[in-house]
């Protein structure tokens, strides 16, 4: 898919940044990345959408599209910064892929 975008949000979980639900159907155990693309949006569009991201209500906006993939490559001008969990990790282009089963979790019973 090729399109001008205001923001591309790639996630593995439903919630981020203080309770926002940019990818409301994301599941950390499905082996897929959830991608929320906010297209070429005006400032007015963004201001209208912003309060709705906490409930997932932005999904119905015509500038918003949701996708699922095992890997995502984002290209654009090299001065565009890429963030992960609020920290700048580099610049475009970037490729992100899910690695199913890469994280082992050890749980112990409470008590």
C-alpha positions, 0 to 999 in steps of 0.5 A: 500500500502506498499513500501519504500519511499523517501517522502510521502506528504499528502495534502488538497490543491494544493500549498505548500512551495512557490508554489510547486504543489506536489499534483496538483489536490488537492481540499480543498473541496472534502472531500479527502486527496491527497497523493503524494508518491515519492518512493525509489528515488535516489539522481539523481531522486530527483534532476531531479524532484525538479524543476518540482514540481513547475509546477506539472511536477513531476507527470509523473516520474516513482517513483511518484504516486498519491492517494486519501483517507479519512485517511492515516496511515504512518508507518516506523522507529520511528526516522523518523520525521513528519512535518506539514507546515514545523514544526516537529509535531512528529515521525512515525507512524502517522495517518491523516484523513480528517474531512469534514465540520469541518471548518466553514468560515465566509465571509463578503462582501467588501465595 
